Amino acid sequence: ALIQDMKANPGSSFGFMSQLVTEQYYRRMVFASSDNSDNTLHPKLEITYSVPSQSCITMQPDGANGNDASIDSRLPSANYANATDFMSSAWTNSSQPTTCRSFINFDLSGIPSGATITSASLSLYAYNSPGNQTHSTLSGSNASLLQRVTSSWTENTVNWTNQPSVTTVNQVTLAASTSSLQNYANIDVANLIQDMVNDPSNSFGLRLSLITEQYYRKMVFGSSDNADANLRPKLEVCYVNNVGINEKNKDNMTVNIYPNPAIDNITITVDNVTDTDYSVTVFDHIGREVYFSTTKPLNRQIHQVVNI
């Protein structure tokens, strides 16, 4: 329990002090220190702890399961839910300047709430689109931004007029392309995905747009509706499920639960309890009761080892 306290509060934890309970002569305990010439006598601390395991998922949706769409300023009410390209662009169409942006949303519901994202990589694959051709830096840099979408949208209704809002927090920059068919593999979007997991009610995917929306410049990738499965956007996410227990103190009682999180067993200690019977009930992460017992305090303390 002391080590758990130190781990939980490192800013106010600085080791141990040894002293007599009753400091009255003549009484003492004498042990070897870490400076003793016999290293077998040095103080020794052995700690057992559990580390949450990492899980990884890969998402590369197809047209039936994908959720991406493009919009353009020339036709503000038009919707391009089934476009085979996923692009950021500023061009002209019949001499009329046209800006294009794209939205994509991956299903992150398989990642547990409160999980820590250890890595997240988005891969976008260059595509020679029949209608929009390839990357271009004809008038300057086509560097683009990936930003988190903060309001809802639907693939079949989103357009320039009703496009959702985005935030610049943890936005990711795609550097200007150096060739017309340059892939952008393993883009680090870990912070964006963490934001989405932390705030799902204000997270609705990503928007791709040029940093400078001035014609003639564009990035063109395959969308989830592309006939070539190898060109569809791919998101790979690894995470640690931080399942744990919040320790709460009440009525001068001090509760400690360790290890936390746990896999096989936990120890529960409660100090400063009254002389009455207590029940201990443990539920798993989906609400199933996995342990129940009643116990009587000893010296105003409950000490319960629970196998789960």
PEQUIBEL-V379057 format. One line per field, one symbol per residue. psi: psi as a letter, one per 40 degrees, with the letter a starting at -180 (. if undefined). A space follows every 50 residues. Layout:
BEGIN
psi=???
END
This chain:
BEGIN
psi=ddddddddgdefhfaihhiidhghihiihhiiieeidheeeiihhhhhii hhihiiihhgiaddeigiiiiiddgdeihgdeieihihihaihfehhhhh iiiihiheeehiheihhdihhhhhhihghddebaiifdeahfhiihihhe iiiideehaddeiiiiiehfihhhiiieidfhigifhhfdddddddddgd efhfaihhiidhghihiihhiiieeidhdeeiihhhhiihhghahhhhii feihhhhiihiiddiihhhhifiigiiiihhhiaeeehheihiiihihff ihhhhhh.
END
